[in-house]
């Protein structure tokens, strides 16, 4: 069926219009007939029946370019099922082509595998065919050829896989030829005994890197198939992998599974770069692909959407690092983002310490403002809170990984979505403004935190003093209550009380600055004139607020400390003034 997803139009374009019993048809098709595009022409498509069909106009017309490539065994072309009920729906058709592959090096060099054991190859676009199945060692005749994979390294190199599980043989069968099918090498070391193979795929950028989709999950080989190892994901159990595609533009690994739908591993550059030398190191930071700064769609609140959609890749730059062994929690592990001058803009958090390949996303932002109190983990996870700083401008940055005493660096390029209308000056003004508001927010929250800590210290001193000097309990309480009242008066003018709600209490200076920061740091545009004017309105209020905080902290040392000493109470630690 040819489908136009823009218009919704569909048209049946099967090479054979006639239907009937399999032994009455000239062309018979498998229930899962392969449809394969040519790597050399976007309009050339191959479809397998018992003959190989080719279309040069994307399915509008077809021509057979082969004779019957199967065994054409009449014993396997009888009505299916019985004796109670026959099934001639074509679901049980046999003696059909089930795998097709055209060489990415040479047009017209095509391999075809059948469900009755033939491995056919043509080097001249279908004029002549050679069956090389008998040269494959150790595989009984009639074994279904689940996949054929012509190599990019040589016209004579190819991989094939056999799936014999319907014949009560669950073993993996993968072979490689380097002489056009005259001889074959078996490549199954490391595969489980019952991991029968659906597909084997050669990486387009690193031909020593192979992927095998088996009934027991995905396996990978870094040495051309000599040794296989499982490729496990935390969110993908060992389900059957029936198809594998490496996206030609995004370089993502796309898996077609049985039981977990389509699974995508974003940017497999680290797999392509992995070498024995890297694997022997304690750690390594892989070169990332460029990151796009683009407009993120707004969240949808309420009920579910009618159309299902899977999650997108994490926003930002995907940074991938390798650890030879799992790191102890006390070991040093840092990942920092530096600008062109070497200044650290962001320390990326939530780093995993597992042995093997680890990945984290830099959100293309600098460090965010200091918090008065840590945000709730639940809100951070949902994206409603967290250290979201000013956005990074398009340009080149450095990612620096530190593992104990070793450091590793890679360049990170940030590009701007060309569909965005912001100019470089717009983005620079946005960043400058966001930095200014962030710093105001940080200094105010730092001062509030110091006053909160001072208040907690006073209450602790009160508790200990009353226990040690019960006769002076009333005097101690009176003195500390007076000091706490002054703290609450200052902080209450600057921010909503901890645990309070902006829906119940009017917003204070802290909430006003925080709201402005959210407004100017989001999106991809210059601040509005209204926002810039509001910033100038808040700036003197912020200055006054900081003077009030520092004045109170100074008073605690000059006036409160002597009062506490007269009562025989422990000393207050000195609180340094907060810089603006």
C-alpha positions as CSV (number, residue, x, y, z in Angstrom):
1,X,0.0,0.0,0.0
2,X,1.4,3.4,-1.0
3,X,0.4,6.0,1.7
4,X,0.5,9.8,1.5
5,X,0.6,11.0,5.1
6,X,-0.1,14.6,4.2
7,X,-3.4,13.9,2.3
8,X,-4.3,10.6,3.9
9,X,-4.6,9.0,0.5
10,X,-3.7,5.3,0.1
11,X,-3.4,3.1,-3.0
12,X,-2.8,-0.6,-3.4
13,X,0.3,-1.1,-5.5
14,X,0.9,-4.8,-5.2
15,X,2.9,-6.2,-8.1
16,X,0.2,-8.9,-8.6
17,X,-3.5,-8.1,-8.6
18,X,-4.7,-11.7,-8.9
19,X,-5.6,-13.6,-5.8
20,X,-6.1,-17.3,-5.2
21,X,-4.5,-20.5,-3.9
22,X,-0.8,-20.5,-3.7
23,X,-0.4,-23.3,-6.2
24,X,-2.5,-21.4,-8.8
25,X,-0.5,-18.2,-8.6
26,X,2.5,-17.2,-10.7
27,X,3.8,-15.1,-7.9
28,X,3.5,-16.0,-4.3
29,X,4.2,-13.6,-1.4
30,X,5.2,-14.3,2.2
31,X,2.9,-12.9,4.9
32,X,5.9,-10.6,5.8
33,X,7.1,-9.9,2.3
34,X,10.3,-7.7,2.4
35,X,10.0,-4.2,0.9
36,X,13.5,-2.6,0.6
37,X,14.5,0.7,-0.9
38,X,17.6,1.0,-3.0
39,X,20.6,2.9,-1.4
40,X,21.3,4.4,-4.8
41,X,17.9,5.8,-5.9
42,X,15.1,7.1,-3.8
43,X,12.5,5.9,-6.3
44,X,13.9,2.4,-6.7
45,X,12.2,-0.2,-4.5
46,X,12.5,-4.0,-4.3
47,X,9.7,-6.4,-3.2
48,X,10.1,-10.2,-2.8
49,X,7.7,-12.9,-3.8
50,X,9.2,-16.1,-5.2
51,X,10.6,-13.7,-7.8
52,X,12.3,-10.4,-7.0
53,X,10.4,-7.4,-8.2
54,X,11.9,-4.0,-8.9
55,X,10.1,-0.6,-9.2
56,X,11.9,2.5,-10.5
57,X,9.0,4.8,-9.9
58,X,8.3,4.2,-6.3
59,X,5.7,1.5,-6.8
60,X,3.7,2.8,-9.7
61,X,4.9,0.0,-11.9
62,X,6.8,-3.2,-11.3
63,X,9.0,-5.7,-13.2
64,X,10.3,-9.1,-12.1
65,X,14.1,-9.1,-12.4
66,X,14.7,-12.7,-11.5
67,X,13.4,-16.2,-12.1
68,X,11.9,-18.2,-9.3
69,X,14.6,-17.9,-6.6
70,X,13.1,-20.5,-4.3
71,X,13.2,-24.3,-4.4
72,X,9.6,-24.2,-5.8
73,X,9.0,-27.5,-4.0
74,X,5.4,-28.6,-4.9
75,X,5.1,-30.4,-1.6
76,X,5.2,-27.0,0.1
77,X,2.7,-25.3,-2.3
78,X,-0.4,-27.2,-1.2
79,X,-3.4,-25.8,0.7
80,X,-2.3,-24.8,4.3
81,X,-3.9,-26.2,7.4
82,X,-6.3,-29.1,7.6
83,X,-7.8,-31.5,8.0
84,X,-10.4,-29.7,10.1
85,X,-9.9,-26.2,8.7
86,X,-7.7,-24.9,5.8
87,X,-6.1,-21.5,5.8
88,X,-5.5,-20.2,2.3
89,X,-5.3,-16.5,3.3
90,X,-1.6,-16.4,2.2
91,X,-0.5,-16.3,5.8
92,X,1.1,-19.8,5.3
93,X,2.6,-19.3,1.9
94,X,6.0,-21.0,1.5
95,X,8.8,-21.0,-1.0
96,X,9.1,-17.2,-0.9
97,X,11.7,-14.5,-0.6
98,X,12.0,-13.2,3.0
99,X,15.1,-11.0,2.9
100,X,16.6,-8.6,0.3
101,X,19.7,-6.4,0.4
102,X,21.3,-4.3,-2.3
103,X,25.0,-3.4,-2.0
104,X,25.5,0.1,-0.8
105,X,28.7,0.1,-2.9
106,X,27.5,-1.2,-6.2
107,X,24.0,-0.7,-7.9
108,X,22.6,-3.9,-9.2
109,X,24.5,-6.1,-6.7
110,X,21.6,-7.7,-4.9
111,X,21.3,-10.5,-2.4
112,X,18.1,-12.4,-1.7
113,X,17.3,-15.0,1.0
114,X,14.3,-17.4,0.9
115,X,12.3,-19.2,3.5
116,X,13.3,-22.5,2.1
117,X,17.0,-22.1,2.3
118,X,18.3,-20.4,-0.8
119,X,20.9,-17.6,-0.8
120,X,20.8,-15.9,-4.2
121,X,23.0,-13.2,-5.5
122,X,23.1,-11.1,-8.7
123,X,25.8,-8.8,-9.8
124,X,24.2,-7.4,-12.9
125,X,20.8,-6.1,-11.8
126,X,19.0,-9.5,-12.0
127,X,20.2,-10.8,-15.4
128,X,22.0,-13.7,-13.8
129,X,21.7,-15.3,-10.4
130,X,23.8,-17.6,-8.4
131,X,22.6,-19.7,-5.4
132,X,25.4,-19.9,-2.9
133,X,23.5,-21.6,-0.1
134,X,25.3,-24.9,-0.4
135,X,28.6,-23.2,0.5
136,X,27.4,-22.2,3.9
137,X,28.8,-24.8,6.4
138,X,26.8,-26.5,9.1
139,X,23.3,-25.3,8.1
140,X,20.8,-27.9,6.9
141,X,19.0,-27.4,3.6
142,X,15.7,-25.6,3.8
143,X,16.8,-23.2,6.6
144,X,15.0,-19.9,6.4
145,X,17.4,-17.0,5.5
146,X,16.1,-14.3,8.0
147,X,18.5,-11.6,6.7
148,X,21.1,-10.7,4.1
149,X,23.4,-7.7,4.7
150,X,25.8,-6.6,1.9
151,X,28.8,-4.9,3.3
152,X,30.2,-1.4,2.7
153,X,33.8,-2.7,2.8
154,X,33.9,-4.8,-0.4
155,X,31.6,-6.0,-3.2
156,X,32.4,-9.5,-2.2
157,X,31.6,-9.1,1.5
158,X,28.2,-9.8,3.0
159,X,26.5,-11.2,6.1
160,X,23.6,-13.6,6.3
161,X,21.5,-15.0,9.2
162,X,19.3,-18.1,9.4
163,X,16.3,-18.5,11.7
164,X,15.5,-22.2,12.3
165,X,13.3,-21.9,15.4
166,X,10.3,-23.3,13.5
167,X,12.5,-26.4,12.9
168,X,13.1,-26.8,16.6
169,X,16.6,-25.3,16.4
170,X,16.9,-22.1,18.5
171,X,20.6,-21.6,18.0
172,X,22.0,-18.4,16.4
173,X,23.3,-18.7,12.9
174,X,25.3,-15.7,11.5
175,X,27.8,-16.0,8.6
176,X,30.2,-13.8,6.7
177,X,31.7,-14.1,3.3
178,X,34.5,-12.1,1.8
179,X,34.6,-13.8,-1.6
180,X,31.1,-13.3,-2.9
181,X,29.6,-16.4,-1.3
182,X,32.1,-19.1,-2.2
183,X,33.1,-19.5,1.5
184,X,31.6,-18.5,4.8
185,X,32.8,-17.9,8.3
186,X,30.5,-18.6,11.3
187,X,30.2,-15.6,13.7
188,X,28.3,-16.5,16.9
189,X,30.8,-16.3,19.7
190,X,29.1,-14.6,22.7
191,X,25.5,-15.1,21.5
192,X,23.3,-17.2,23.8
193,X,22.5,-20.8,22.8
194,X,18.9,-20.0,22.1
195,X,19.2,-16.4,20.6
196,X,18.0,-17.2,17.1
197,X,18.7,-14.3,14.8
198,X,16.2,-12.1,13.0
199,X,18.7,-9.5,11.6
200,X,22.3,-8.6,11.4
201,X,23.2,-5.0,10.5
202,X,26.6,-3.4,9.7
203,X,27.2,0.1,11.0
204,X,27.5,2.7,8.2
205,X,30.3,4.7,9.8
206,X,32.3,1.9,11.5
207,X,32.2,-1.3,9.5
208,X,33.7,-3.3,12.4
209,X,30.6,-2.4,14.4
210,X,27.8,-4.9,13.9
211,X,24.4,-5.2,15.5
212,X,22.4,-8.5,15.8
213,X,18.7,-8.5,16.5
214,X,17.8,-11.8,18.2
215,X,14.9,-13.3,20.0
216,X,16.7,-12.6,23.2
217,X,17.4,-8.9,22.6
218,X,20.1,-6.7,20.9
219,X,23.7,-7.8,20.7
220,X,26.7,-5.8,19.4
221,X,30.1,-6.7,18.1
222,X,33.0,-4.2,17.9
223,X,35.4,-6.5,15.9
224,X,33.4,-7.4,12.9
225,X,31.5,-10.3,14.5
226,X,34.3,-12.2,16.1
227,X,32.9,-11.6,19.5
228,X,29.3,-10.5,20.5
229,X,28.1,-8.9,23.7
230,X,24.6,-7.9,24.9
231,X,23.6,-4.3,24.4
232,X,21.3,-3.6,27.3
233,X,19.2,-0.6,28.2
234,X,17.7,0.2,31.5
235,X,14.3,0.7,29.9
236,X,14.4,-2.1,27.4
237,X,14.1,-5.7,28.5
238,X,15.6,-8.5,26.4
239,X,12.7,-8.6,23.9
240,X,12.9,-9.8,20.3
241,X,14.5,-7.3,17.9
242,X,13.2,-7.9,14.4
243,X,14.6,-4.9,12.5
244,X,17.5,-2.4,12.9
245,X,17.9,1.0,11.2
246,X,20.7,3.6,11.6
247,X,19.1,6.9,10.8
248,X,21.2,8.5,8.0
249,X,20.9,12.1,9.2
250,X,20.5,11.8,13.0
251,X,22.8,8.8,13.5
252,X,20.2,7.3,15.9
253,X,19.8,3.5,16.3
254,X,16.2,2.5,15.7
255,X,15.0,-0.9,16.8
256,X,11.8,-2.6,15.7
257,X,10.9,-5.0,18.5
258,X,8.2,-7.5,19.2
259,X,6.7,-6.4,22.5
260,X,8.2,-3.0,23.1
261,X,7.2,-1.2,19.8
262,X,9.9,1.1,18.3
263,X,12.9,1.9,20.4
264,X,15.4,4.7,19.6
265,X,18.9,5.1,21.0
266,X,19.8,8.7,20.2
267,X,23.2,9.4,18.6
268,X,25.2,6.2,18.5
269,X,28.5,8.1,17.9
270,X,30.0,6.7,21.2
271,X,29.4,3.1,19.9
272,X,31.0,4.0,16.6
273,X,34.0,5.6,18.4
274,X,34.5,2.8,20.9
275,X,37.9,1.0,20.5
276,X,39.9,-1.5,22.6
277,X,42.1,1.4,23.6
278,X,39.1,3.4,25.0
279,X,37.7,0.3,26.7
280,X,41.0,-0.2,28.5
281,X,41.0,3.3,30.0
282,X,39.5,4.2,33.3
283,X,37.3,6.8,31.7
284,X,36.6,8.5,28.5
285,X,34.4,11.4,27.2
286,X,33.0,10.9,23.7
287,X,32.7,13.6,21.1
288,X,29.0,14.7,21.1
289,X,27.0,15.7,18.0
290,X,25.9,19.3,17.7
291,X,23.0,20.5,19.9
292,X,20.1,22.5,18.6
293,X,18.6,25.4,20.6
294,X,14.9,25.4,19.6
295,X,11.5,26.3,20.9
296,X,10.1,23.7,23.3
297,X,6.4,23.2,23.0
298,X,4.2,24.1,26.0
299,X,3.0,21.4,28.3
300,X,-0.5,20.0,27.9
301,X,-2.4,19.9,31.1
302,X,-5.5,17.8,31.9
303,X,-6.7,14.7,30.1
304,X,-4.8,12.5,27.7
305,X,-4.3,13.3,24.0
306,X,-6.2,11.4,21.4
307,X,-3.0,10.6,19.4
308,X,-0.3,8.7,21.2
309,X,3.2,10.1,20.9
310,X,6.5,8.8,22.3
311,X,9.0,10.9,24.3
312,X,11.4,13.1,22.4
313,X,15.1,13.0,23.0
314,X,16.2,15.1,26.0
315,X,16.6,18.8,25.1
316,X,20.2,20.0,24.8
317,X,23.5,18.4,24.2
318,X,23.8,14.6,24.8
319,X,27.1,14.0,26.6
320,X,28.3,10.4,26.8
321,X,31.1,9.1,28.9
322,X,32.6,5.7,29.6
323,X,33.6,4.3,33.0
324,X,35.7,1.2,33.1
325,X,34.4,0.3,36.6
326,X,31.5,1.5,38.7
327,X,32.6,4.5,40.7
328,X,32.4,4.7,44.5
329,X,30.0,7.4,45.7
330,X,33.0,9.2,47.3
331,X,35.0,9.2,44.0
332,X,35.3,12.5,42.2
333,X,32.9,12.7,39.2
334,X,32.2,16.1,37.6
335,X,31.0,17.2,34.2
336,X,31.4,21.0,33.5
337,X,30.5,23.3,30.6
338,X,33.1,26.0,29.8
339,X,32.9,29.0,27.6
340,X,35.6,30.1,25.1
341,X,37.5,31.9,27.9
342,X,37.6,28.8,30.1
343,X,35.0,30.1,32.6
344,X,32.7,27.3,34.0
345,X,29.1,28.1,33.1
346,X,27.4,25.0,34.4
347,X,28.1,21.9,36.4
348,X,25.9,19.2,35.0
349,X,24.2,17.2,37.7
350,X,22.6,13.8,38.0
351,X,25.6,11.9,36.7
352,X,25.4,8.1,36.8
353,X,28.4,6.2,38.0
354,X,27.8,2.8,36.4
355,X,30.4,0.8,34.7
356,X,30.1,1.1,30.9
357,X,28.6,3.8,28.8
358,X,26.7,6.6,30.7
359,X,24.8,9.5,29.2
360,X,23.5,12.9,30.5
361,X,22.0,15.9,28.8
362,X,23.3,19.5,29.2
363,X,20.2,21.7,28.9
364,X,22.1,24.5,27.1
365,X,21.8,26.7,30.2
366,X,24.2,28.2,32.6
367,X,23.9,27.8,36.4
368,X,20.6,28.9,37.8
369,X,19.9,31.2,40.7
370,X,20.7,30.2,44.3
371,X,17.6,28.9,46.1
372,X,16.4,30.0,49.5
373,X,15.3,26.4,50.1
374,X,16.0,23.3,47.9
375,X,13.1,22.6,45.5
376,X,11.0,19.5,45.9
377,X,12.5,16.6,44.0
378,X,9.0,15.8,42.6
379,X,8.8,19.3,41.1
380,X,12.3,19.1,39.7
381,X,11.5,15.7,38.0
382,X,8.3,17.2,36.4
383,X,10.3,20.2,35.1
384,X,8.5,22.8,37.3
385,X,11.5,23.6,39.4
386,X,15.3,23.3,39.2
387,X,18.4,25.3,38.5
388,X,17.5,26.7,35.1
389,X,19.9,29.5,34.3
390,X,20.3,31.8,31.4
391,X,20.4,30.1,28.0
392,X,23.7,29.5,26.2
393,X,24.2,31.5,23.0
394,X,24.9,29.6,19.7
395,X,28.6,28.9,19.5
396,X,31.3,26.4,20.6
397,X,31.7,25.3,24.2
398,X,33.9,22.8,26.0
399,X,32.6,19.8,28.0
400,X,35.1,18.8,30.7
401,X,34.8,15.5,32.5
402,X,36.7,14.9,35.7
403,X,37.1,11.4,37.1
404,X,39.2,11.4,40.2
405,X,42.5,12.9,39.1
406,X,41.9,12.6,35.3
407,X,40.2,15.1,33.0
408,X,38.8,14.7,29.5
409,X,37.5,17.4,27.2
410,X,35.4,17.6,24.0
411,X,34.0,20.5,22.1
412,X,30.2,21.1,22.0
413,X,28.6,23.1,19.3
414,X,25.3,24.8,19.9
415,X,23.3,25.8,16.9
416,X,20.1,27.9,16.6
417,X,17.0,26.4,15.0
418,X,16.9,28.3,11.6
419,X,13.2,28.6,11.9
420,X,13.5,30.9,14.8
421,X,13.3,34.7,14.1
422,X,15.6,36.0,16.9
423,X,18.7,37.8,15.9
424,X,22.1,37.4,17.6
425,X,21.5,40.8,19.3
426,X,18.1,39.7,20.6
427,X,19.7,36.6,22.1
428,X,22.6,38.5,23.6
429,X,20.2,41.0,25.3
430,X,18.1,38.1,26.6
431,X,21.2,36.4,28.1
432,X,22.6,39.7,29.6
433,X,19.2,40.5,31.1
434,X,18.7,37.0,32.4
435,X,22.1,37.0,34.0
436,X,21.4,40.2,35.8
437,X,18.1,39.0,37.1
438,X,19.6,35.7,38.1
439,X,22.3,37.4,40.1
440,X,19.7,39.6,41.9
441,X,17.7,36.5,42.7
442,X,20.8,34.7,44.0
443,X,22.0,37.4,46.3
444,X,18.5,38.0,47.7
445,X,18.0,34.2,48.3
446,X,21.5,34.0,49.9
447,X,20.6,36.7,52.3
448,X,17.2,35.1,53.1
449,X,19.0,31.8,53.7
450,X,21.5,33.4,56.2
451,X,18.6,35.0,58.1
452,X,16.8,31.6,58.1
453,X,19.9,30.0,59.5
454,X,20.3,32.8,62.1
455,X,16.7,32.3,63.2
456,X,17.3,28.5,63.6
457,X,20.5,29.1,65.5
458,X,18.7,31.5,67.9
459,X,16.0,28.9,68.6
460,X,18.7,26.3,69.2
461,X,20.5,28.6,71.6
462,X,17.2,29.3,73.4
463,X,16.5,25.6,73.8
464,X,20.0,24.7,75.1
465,X,20.1,27.8,77.4
466,X,16.8,27.1,79.0
467,X,17.8,23.5,79.7
468,X,21.1,24.7,81.3
469,X,19.7,27.7,83.1
470,X,16.0,27.0,83.9
471,X,15.8,30.0,86.3
472,X,16.6,32.4,83.4
473,X,14.1,30.7,81.0
474,X,11.8,33.6,80.8
475,X,14.6,36.2,80.1
476,X,16.1,33.9,77.5
477,X,12.8,33.4,75.7
478,X,12.0,37.2,75.8
479,X,15.4,38.1,74.3
480,X,15.3,35.4,71.5
481,X,11.7,36.2,70.7
482,X,12.6,39.8,70.1
483,X,15.5,38.9,67.8
484,X,13.4,36.4,65.8
485,X,10.7,39.1,65.4
486,X,13.1,41.4,63.8
487,X,14.3,38.7,61.4
488,X,10.7,37.9,60.5
489,X,9.9,41.5,59.9
490,X,12.8,41.9,57.4
491,X,12.3,38.6,55.6
492,X,8.5,39.0,55.6
493,X,8.9,42.2,53.5
494,X,11.2,40.5,51.0
495,X,9.6,37.0,50.5
496,X,6.6,34.9,51.2
497,X,7.2,32.9,54.3
498,X,8.6,29.4,53.9
499,X,5.7,27.0,53.4
500,X,3.4,29.9,52.4
501,X,1.6,30.2,49.1
502,X,1.6,33.0,46.5
503,X,-2.1,32.2,46.2
504,X,-2.7,33.2,49.9
505,X,-0.1,35.9,50.4
506,X,0.7,38.8,48.1
507,X,4.0,38.3,46.2
508,X,7.0,40.0,47.7
509,X,10.3,41.1,46.1
510,X,11.7,37.6,45.9
511,X,8.6,36.3,44.0
512,X,8.6,39.4,41.7
513,X,12.3,38.9,40.7
514,X,11.7,35.1,40.3
515,X,8.7,35.8,38.0
516,X,10.7,38.2,35.9
517,X,13.6,35.7,35.6
518,X,11.2,33.0,34.3
519,X,9.7,35.4,31.8
520,X,13.0,36.7,30.3
521,X,15.0,33.5,30.5
522,X,12.5,31.3,28.6
523,X,11.9,31.3,24.9
524,X,14.2,32.6,22.2
525,X,13.6,36.4,22.0
526,X,14.8,39.7,23.4
527,X,13.0,40.9,26.6
528,X,10.1,43.2,26.0
529,X,10.2,46.9,26.8
530,X,7.8,46.2,29.6
531,X,10.0,43.6,31.1
532,X,13.1,45.8,30.9
533,X,11.2,48.7,32.5
534,X,10.0,46.3,35.3
535,X,13.7,45.3,35.9
536,X,14.7,48.9,36.4
537,X,11.8,49.3,38.9
538,X,12.9,46.2,40.9
539,X,16.6,47.1,40.9
540,X,16.4,49.8,43.7
541,X,14.0,47.6,45.7
542,X,16.6,44.9,45.5
543,X,19.3,47.2,46.6
544,X,17.2,48.3,49.6
545,X,16.4,44.8,50.5
546,X,20.0,43.7,50.5
547,X,20.9,46.7,52.7
548,X,18.2,45.6,55.2
549,X,19.6,42.0,55.2
550,X,23.2,43.1,55.7
551,X,22.1,45.6,58.3
552,X,20.4,42.9,60.3
553,X,23.3,40.5,60.0
554,X,25.6,43.2,61.3
555,X,23.3,44.0,64.1
556,X,23.3,40.4,65.2
557,X,27.0,40.6,65.8
558,X,27.2,44.1,67.3
559,X,24.0,44.1,69.5
560,X,22.6,40.6,69.8
561,X,25.8,38.8,70.6
562,X,26.5,41.0,73.8
563,X,22.9,40.4,74.9
564,X,23.3,36.6,74.6
565,X,26.7,36.7,76.4
566,X,25.1,38.5,79.4
567,X,22.6,35.7,79.6
568,X,25.4,33.1,79.6
569,X,24.4,31.7,76.2
570,X,26.6,30.2,73.5
571,X,28.0,32.6,70.9
572,X,26.5,33.2,67.5
573,X,28.8,32.4,64.5
574,X,29.6,35.5,62.5
575,X,27.6,35.9,59.3
576,X,29.4,37.7,56.5
577,X,27.5,40.4,54.6
578,X,26.0,39.3,51.3
579,X,27.5,40.9,48.2
580,X,25.2,42.3,45.6
